[in-house]
Amino acid sequence: MLKQSRGGKEVFGNKQIIAWRASSPEKEYLAVFNISEKKLTVPKKSFTKGWNGSTELWTNKKTEELNKLEIPPHGVVLLCK
């Protein structure tokens, strides 16, 4: 994630996605990787638990503005709080 991040570890994984979490002294990060060949749609309730008020770093949108996460094949979404 970032050079300054520490404690990075996988927190969830299945045949379609892998979620990886790390932190820095100021922030926490959650990367959700789509490891499938198809676009994935992740409903809001699945990604906001514990991550309300976070920002999706590629679009700079707050999680409150998003109804879902759409992750292209072999793509990633990066949340920061």
Buried (B, 14 or more C-beta within 10 A) or exposed (E): BEEEBEEBEEEEEEEBBBBBBBBBEEBBBBBBBBBBEEEBEBEEEEBBEEBEEBBBBEEEEEBEEBEEBEBEEEBBBBBBB
